[in-house]
């Protein structure tokens, strides 16, 4: 029997400041208001599963969940102040086989990649019960230079995390498991690392024909530019039937235009056939 599964992946921008405008934006980032409006938009879209990145503290997580009553199932790995890695999966369906895998290399202690250590970067993993579909939610360490052509410390961290991620994916694909891997990869689609990762894992990019950036230009330092940093990958056992962007346009907050996140979300509908008894 054929089934469909709709998936939203979204970096909610749960930090209290814009990194390159720290003093100007510290504690003025409207997280509470933005999370309430994000929850409203999620309810309107009504995906089966939502993979969130950058949910950094329990207060704002629980506040957002108050408005997501259609999602009785959730998973995140507890850490000191909030979900480990800022990663959360919420679902209309029961979740099983839940794990968190830390990246071996998360960052350094002497540059901005220290955020990888502070948040505990890794991969959040769960299976949708009654199916063989596994969900992997991830957020790789940010490249603060916004340059992927130079062999920098940030690129070395990215390469290490992609290798580990590829090895994890292959443990599932060699066992013929269906898999959806999504999140903020902090690598542009036009980079060599994107192509190497797909070649290594044999995953499919649901937005393969799109190079549209998923990071709003207004959040970048002057003169910087990036391509699509967010992805939804899947095994060939899952067929993408629809794709869409989530929250591309700004909204009005306190009589000012605000983007609800620095990222644009990705939405997919998949078809699959295999069910577990």
Phi, psi and omega in degrees: 000130182280137180235160174239152178219123178258136187228133173243130172244129187208126171275112190275357177061063184271012177275149184276014182199162170272124189308316183270004175228047191302306185294324183286330188247356184304125178063018177239028190263005173053040184300314184300311180295318181295318181295324177295317180288326175298315178300319178300317181291325176297316179298322179293319179287321175059052175289158177292322185225140177234127177251113185253143173239155179066039168263095196265347182219154185291327182302309183286330175298308182294326178296314179296319184295337176301331183262005183242058186291342179283357183242086184282348185244134179211159177211136170203156177268125182294138172226189188298308187252340183187188180303134181298134181073359185071018188257135180219139170244127173240147191208149171279345182249153178297146181245145178222177178046058187266131182214162170230129180245119178285142169290139178294322178245116183247334182165184177250170181260001186240009175215189186290348177289356176302336178300333176296325176285316184298322182271340182077057184305144179180208183229129175262130189229137176204154175252141174282117183300148183076002175229172172256023182270121178257140179251129175238121181246131184213162176213107182280159183298136183292142172264098186290345178278343183054036180223117183251007180267346182253139181284077181266175175300322181295320179292322178296321177295314179303312182298318178297316181292323179292323177297313179296319179296319178297320178295321178295313179303316184292338174293334177273314185292328177292340176260014176061034177271145175278139190215139171239121179244122184217162176148194179262107185269350180051037171219136181284154181298330183275007181274156178296333184290326175300311183292322178295321180295315179294323178294322181288320188262340184064021176284161178252139177268114182298336180249036188301333182270000183250130172246009180303133181294143176252018178233122184294132184301328184294345179266356181268152171299155182303130178090347181275153176210149178222160175268209178285120181258344184254144185216152165236112178255156177207163172283163183292346178289348178247124182258122177285122181251342179205142174226152178200158174265152185238123176060058177281332188257155178283163175237170180264121174232123181053044176066018177233151175282129178227139164279139181287347173204165173283345179253161170256135182280162178241136182232133180224150167243129181247149168252140175210164186242326191282123174243148176269147179273000000 
